[in-house]
Amino acid sequence: MAQAKIMEPTSAPEAPEKSRSLLQVRAAEPRDANDIMRIYMQAAQDRLATFEYFLVTPEERARWMTEHSGKYPLLVAELSGRVLGWASLSPYQVRPPVEGIAELLIFIDRDYRRHGVGKELMRAVQSAGRRQGHHKLIGRFVAHNEAGRTLCRITGWREVGVHQKHTRLDGHWHDVVVVEFLIAENLESP
């Protein structure tokens, strides 16, 4: 379990001193399902990270959570008993399947975006991917998600490119950024 000091939101954004609390990143448990759904729905409402709704019913959440263990972990970031964000790795969906590549999902509670939660979750999921033998992690998100782009840059991800007019949200076309994180030590020798 990873721990880090996290800046907590304050009512006055310009306040010079913000309180710091201890954030813990850990494997998700069944009790986290509602928080995972809450944060996922925030991202969908804010049009920052998701293109579809797949965690809508309790049955869908339970099934999806059981699919994330071992090689494809689901992690949560928790502060004082409250889940502030989550990240998961999933099999990369291409034909034929490519072993060693996993796709990242990462969602942060809107009240804790830009407070270090994403950075801690990203580092933890990168470490999990390394331990599980993945040689590359990939991700996709809407191009106007500047916080997501910044998070990727500061944690060593590379923007591969932009799919133009790739997803429709609220009747408008949006570009989608494709990113990757190479785990060089897990590459097989030629």
Buried (B, 14 or more C-beta within 10 A) or exposed (E): EBEBEBBBBEEEEEEEEBEEEEBBBBBBEEEBBEBBBEBBBBBBEEBBBBBEEEBEEEEEBEEBBEEBEEBBBBBBBBBEEEBBBBBBBBBBEEEEEBEBBBBBBBBBBEEBBEBBBBBBBBBBBBBBBBEBEBBBBBBBBBBEBEBBBEBBEEBEBEEEEEBEEBBEEEEEEBEBBBBBBEBEEBEEEE
